[in-house]
Amino acid sequence: MERRYATYRPASRWRPLRSRVRLFPGIRLNLIGRTAVVVLCLAGAGVGYAGGRLVGLPVGLGMVGGGLAVLAGLVAVGHGPSRH
């Protein structure tokens, strides 16, 4: 049987939110890219943990700061000049 029309797919309630909020507006990440972002944030959290222990800050603060610093750097790179 030949289909002439697209099948019906109900709209997701998250779709409007996902279309407005984008960390990397110029980049479309696949599974490998998203995994790389998570691994980099975890590595930054590990460095923040070690730095917090070394300096004497609370380790939770160092972990969050390290992860957010890496994420902020990635967002800054993602918002760089477009290559259109």
Secondary structure, DSSP 8 states (H G I E B T S, - for coil): ----S-------TTHHHHHH--S-TT----HHHHHHHHHHHHHHHHHHHHHHHHHT--HHHHHHHHHHHHHHHHHHHHTS----
